[in-house]
Amino acid sequence: MPLRQLALIGLLCLLSACVEGPTDFRQNQPDKVGDFPAVAAGLAGCVHRAMNEMESPYDFRRIARPDKLEFYITATRVSDAITKRELTGLELRFIAHDQATSVEMREGVPDGRVLARQAWPLIERCSQQLNARPTPDPTAP
């Protein structure tokens, strides 16, 4: 293997070691926080389905804590074919409060900001959909 290829592989390995893991990522302050009038489980489920419909190189995983009071949606992808390091592009944390939910959004690298601009409107739309009240039928008895 030529010296130049070895140097490139070494540099990639060194750089990939600097990328935060999921545990470190969750220690960061949220980039955006909001409260929504929806049940956490329903809101997280709706957002997860909507994110999976997006065309993206990211894999969207939904995880629930055993007590079902917190839900996480994490957008991850493999950094490159050589290191196969997993990068976190975005994480959403849904925290249950009776009939409301607090959502924390943390942007990752490298396209966290792009994912965030796509994800936040999905959260708002899902919250509205879950709170849509059926209008009464004026012809009903």
Protein Blocks (a to p, Z undefined) as FASTA:
>chain_A
ZZklmmmmmmmmmmmmmpccfklmmmpccfbdcdddddfklmmmmmmmmmmmpccfbdcd
ddddfklpaccddddddfblmlopacdfbdcddddehjaccdddddddfklmmmmmmmmm
mmmmmmmmmmpccdddfkbZZ
